[in-house]
Amino acid sequence: MSAAAQAAESQCMTHAEAQALMETALPGLLQGAKQQCASVLGSDAYLLKQEPALSKRFRKESEADWPTAKAAFDRLGGSAVSDMGDAGKRTAIETMVSGIVSQKMKPQSCGIVNSFLPALAEQPANKIGDVSISTFTLIKKFGKVGRILPFDICSGD
């Protein structure tokens, strides 16, 4: 394997790693969406009312897969995150995702997100992570969108 292929492979995540990272990122995703949508949605919107409870639940549910997410985050972050404790790493993941979502999410998307969130919220964090990563992988195979994740899913996974 060439040096370039080895470097690319080291920055790819297995499906399980990506799923665990997605689970860990869910509270940040919700917080970023809430921040972006607070001025667009009415005060009774599901996203605005339920984000704190959903974030708390998803944090708890993601604990089982935290060792996998942590290992993946350590590999992605390298020396920049090596001295962070677990709480710092989890906070960093949530903060990064929240910032990206609040900056990149289009206000026009808020109604759509708010409408599907109740059905999505019925699912456990690991199922949401699994479906999300499978969807991103499928979209990438069709090549119709730019890069969605800050890493690739390893080939053959």
C-alpha positions in Angstrom: 0.0 0.0 0.0 1.4 3.4 -1.0 2.1 6.0 1.7 -0.8 8.2 0.4 -3.2 5.2 0.6 -2.0 4.4 4.1 -2.5 8.0 5.2 -6.0 8.1 3.8 -6.8 4.8 5.4 -5.6 6.1 8.8 -8.1 9.0 8.5 -11.0 6.7 7.6 -13.4 5.3 10.2 -15.0 2.0 10.3 -18.8 2.1 10.3 -18.8 1.3 14.0 -16.4 4.2 14.8 -18.3 6.6 12.7 -21.6 5.5 14.3 -20.1 6.0 17.8 -18.9 9.4 16.9 -22.3 10.3 15.5 -24.0 9.2 18.7 -21.6 11.3 20.7 -22.2 14.3 18.4 -26.0 14.1 18.6 -26.4 16.7 21.4 -24.1 19.1 19.6 -26.1 18.6 16.4 -29.4 19.4 18.2 -27.9 22.4 20.0 -26.6 23.8 16.8 -29.9 23.3 15.1 -31.7 24.9 18.0 -29.3 27.9 17.9 -29.9 28.4 14.1 -33.6 27.8 14.3 -34.6 29.7 17.4 -35.4 32.9 15.5 -37.2 30.9 12.7 -39.4 28.5 14.5 -42.2 29.4 16.9 -41.6 29.1 20.6 -43.7 25.9 20.8 -41.6 24.1 18.1 -40.6 20.6 19.1 -36.9 21.3 18.5 -36.8 24.3 20.8 -38.8 22.7 23.6 -37.3 19.2 23.5 -33.6 19.8 22.7 -32.5 19.8 26.4 -34.2 16.6 27.2 -33.1 14.9 24.0 -29.5 16.0 24.4 -29.4 14.7 27.9 -30.9 11.3 26.8 -28.6 11.0 23.8 -25.6 11.7 26.0 -26.6 8.9 28.4 -27.3 6.5 25.6 -24.0 7.2 23.8 -22.0 6.2 26.9 -21.9 2.5 25.9 -20.2 3.3 22.6 -17.9 6.1 24.1 -14.8 3.9 24.1 -15.1 3.4 20.3 -15.9 7.1 19.7 -13.0 8.2 21.9 -10.5 6.0 20.1 -11.8 7.4 16.7 -11.6 11.0 18.0 -8.1 10.4 19.4 -7.0 9.1 16.0 -8.6 12.1 14.2 -7.3 14.7 16.6 -3.9 13.3 17.3 -1.7 15.2 19.6 -4.2 18.1 19.7 -6.6 16.1 21.8 -4.2 13.6 23.5 -4.1 15.5 26.8 -7.9 16.0 27.0 -9.8 13.9 29.5 -13.0 12.1 28.5 -15.3 15.0 29.5 -13.1 17.4 27.6 -13.2 15.2 24.5 -17.0 14.8 24.6 -17.4 18.6 25.1 -15.1 19.3 22.2 -17.1 17.0 19.9 -20.4 18.6 20.9 -19.0 22.1 20.6 -17.4 21.5 17.2 -20.6 19.9 15.8 -22.8 22.6 17.3 -20.7 25.3 15.8 -20.7 23.7 12.3 -24.4 23.1 12.3 -25.3 26.6 13.6 -23.1 28.1 10.8 -23.9 25.8 7.9 -27.6 24.9 8.4 -29.9 26.9 6.3 -32.8 28.6 8.1 -35.1 27.1 5.4 -34.2 23.7 6.8 -35.5 24.4 10.3 -39.2 23.5 9.5 -38.1 20.2 7.9 -35.9 19.3 10.8 -38.6 20.2 13.3 -41.1 18.1 11.4 -39.1 14.9 11.4 -37.4 15.2 14.8 -40.4 13.7 16.8 -40.2 10.5 14.8 -36.4 10.4 15.0 -36.4 11.2 18.7 -38.3 7.9 19.3 -35.1 6.0 18.2 -32.1 5.2 20.4 -28.9 7.1 19.8 -27.1 4.1 18.4 -29.9 3.5 15.8 -29.8 7.2 14.8 -26.0 7.0 14.4 -26.2 3.8 12.4 -28.9 5.1 10.0 -27.0 8.5 9.6 -23.7 6.9 8.7 -25.4 4.4 6.4 -27.1 7.3 4.6 -23.9 9.4 4.3 -22.2 6.3 2.9 -24.9 5.8 0.4 -25.0 9.4 -0.7 -21.2 9.4 -1.2 -21.4 6.3 -3.4 -23.7 8.3 -5.7 -21.3 11.2 -5.7 -24.0 13.8 -5.8 -22.9 15.9 -2.9 -19.6 17.2 -1.5 -17.9 15.9 1.6 -20.4 15.5 4.4 -18.2 14.0 7.2 -14.7 15.2 8.2 -13.5 11.6 7.5 -14.2 8.8 5.1 -15.8 5.4 5.9 -13.1 2.8 5.3 -13.4 0.9 2.1 -14.8 -2.6 2.6 -16.6 -1.6 5.8 
